[in-house]
Amino acid sequence: MKESGVKSEVAGLESIGIKEAKEVLWNLPAAELIEEAIKNGEGYLTDTGALMCDTGKFTGRSPKDRFIVKDDQTEESVWWGDINIPFDADKFDQLHAKMVDFLKDKKLYVRDAYAGAHPEYRLNLRVINTQAWQNLFCYNMFLRLTIEKLKDHTPGFTIICAPEFQADPAVDGTRQPNFAIINFSQKMILIGGTGYAGEMKKGIFSVLNYILPHERNTLSMHCSANVGKDGDTAIFFGLSGTGKTTLSADPERGLIGDDEHGWTEDSVFNFEGGCYAKVIDLTREKEPQIWDAIKYGSIVENTRFYPGTRTVDYTNNTVTENTRTAYPINYIDNAVDPSRGDIPKNIFFLTADAFGVLPPISRLNTSQAMYHFISGYTAKVAGTEVGVTEPQTTFSACFGAAFLPLHPTKYAEMLGRKMEEHKVNVWLVNTGWTGGPYGAGSRMKLPYTRALITAALKGDLDSVEYSKHPIFGVDMPTSCPNVPADILNPRNTWANKEEYDAKATDLALKFVKNFQKFADYANDEILAGAPQVEVTA
C-alpha cells in the first residue's frame, strides 16, 4: 500500500484486515484534508473559510439501522429492544470482510485520536474514512494527539466508515443498505451506506455509555457542562429545543463541553474535542459563540449559499432542518483546556413544557431527580411536524435514550448515589410555556430563565422559602432575584385554575404511563419520585 502522513509505528491497518488499498493518508492536518475534500468534489469553501458538505440521502442518524453485536460479552448486559437491536456475530464478520474487500481500490483517510479528556478514562480511537471531509469531522470532534503521540498510538476502538458501501439486507442481516454496527468484543464499529458524520460521533458515545458505567464505575452523560470563576461546575441536560446549548453558553463561565461528559470520583470531563451544533436560523445575535466558530477548519453540513455568493443562508432548510456545524472546541473563546471540571454543584434538567404546567424552576430531591432523569421529558409544539396540532409529550430516557446500551435505571441509580455522596443540587427548569399551554400562554422569557439559573448557581435559592407542587411534589421557590414572584408557581399564571389542575394531572398521567416500561427495573427510591396524580390542587 502507498502510505503517507504521520503513521503509528506500533499499530497498522493489518490488524483489522486491511492489507490493500489504493492509498492511505495518515493523520493529515486540517488544511490538507480541506484540500483533499475540495479536490475530491466533496464540498466548497464558504466566505468564512468553513468547508460546506452534504451528507447525501441521510441528513440525520438512522436509529432503526443501528445495531449491537449480541455475543457472550453483551448478551446479559445490554438493554436489548428497539434501541439496542441485536446483530449476529457471524454476520458482522461477513460484513467486515466485504467492507475490507470494498476498500482495496480506495483512497483511505486514517485518523488516530482519542475520546475522554481525563487521562485515566480515555479511549484511544482510530477512524478509517473513504471521504476526506468525514476525516476532518473526526479531527474536529475527537481529541487530537501530538505528532509524537501519534507515532506510538494503539487504538482501543476502530471505526470503518464507507458511505459508498451498501449492505445487501437479504444476505448481510441488516434492515436496509445503510447500517451502523457496534461490536464490543472486537472493539470495532462498521458504518456504511450513510454519509451522516454524526453516526461516528454517536457511535463512540454509545461505546463510552457501555464501558464507563459497566466497567469503570463512571457515569456517562448526554449533557453540556460549564464552570464558574470559582471552579463550580454545572451540568445541563435537555433534549433538542430546550435551550441546552444556549443556556450553557455563558460568557461568565468556562465551557467544558456541549454534549457528552463523564463523571468520575473526582471530576467531570468532556468526551470530545469539538462541538456539533445545529445552525438552522443561526444568527450572530442569537448564538455569537457558534457564529464566530464557523471559520477555516470548521464544517457546515447540508446548508446552502445565498444565490451568487459563498455566504451561507442559515434560514435555508431545503435539504433539512438538521443543518449543522462541527468545529474544534478551542474555537470557543471561553473553552477550558483541558476540558475538565470539579464535581458538579448544580445539575439542571431543561424541559420545554408546552403544556404550561411545570414551574420555571423547581428543586428535586434524590428520588425525584432519578425519576425525572429516567423520564427525560420535553414537549413538541403544534406546527413543528405534520399532524401535530397540539402539544405532544416526548420522553427520552436519561435525555439520550438512543445512545444507552445499558438499562436507564443503571445510569439513574449512579446519578442518585453521586447526588447523595456529593450533596449536589438538581433543578428542573421549564424553558417552555407559562400562563397556559402553547397557543394560549406565552413562552418563558429567556432573561427570566437565565436569572433563575444564575440564582441557583450563586446559591441565592438556598435560603428562600419553598412551596410544594401539589401534583409533581417538587419544591418551588417563592422568590428569586430579578424574577417576578407571580410566575414562580405556574398555577398562579393561569386565569382558570381548574383548567390548570386538569392539565397538570393529565401531564402527570403521561409521566406515569411512560414510566411503566421501566418500573419493573426501578428500585423503591426511584419509584418514590413519581408525581402524585391522585392529589389535586
Buried (B, 14 or more C-beta within 10 A) or exposed (E): BEBEBBBBEEBBBEEBBBEBBEEBBBBBBBEBBBEBBBEEEBBBBBEBEBBBBBBBEBBBBBBEBBBBBBBEBBEEBBBBEEBBBBBBBEBBBBBBEBBBEBBEEBBBBBBBBBBBBBEEBBBBBBBBBBBBBBBBBBBBBBBBBEEEBBBEBEBBBBBBBBBEBBBEBEEBBBBEBBBBBBBBEBBBBBBBBBBBBBBBBBBBBBBBBBBBBBEBEBBBBBBBBBBBEEEBBBBBBBBEBBBBBBBBBBEEBBBBBBBBBBBBEEBBBBBBBBBBBBBBEBEEEEBEBBBBBBEBBBBBBBBBBEEEEBEBBBEBBEBBEBBBBBBBBEBBEBBBEEBBBBBBBBBBBBBBBBBBBBBBBBBBBBBBBBBBBBBBBBBBBBEEEEEEEEBBBBBBBBBBBBBBBBBBBBBBBBBBBBBEEEEBBBBBBBBBBBBBBBBEBEBBBEEBBBBBBBBBBBEBBEEEEBBEBBBBBBBBBEBBEEBEEEBBBBBEBBEEEEBBBEBBBEBBEBBBEBBEEBEEBBEEBBBBBBBEBEBEE
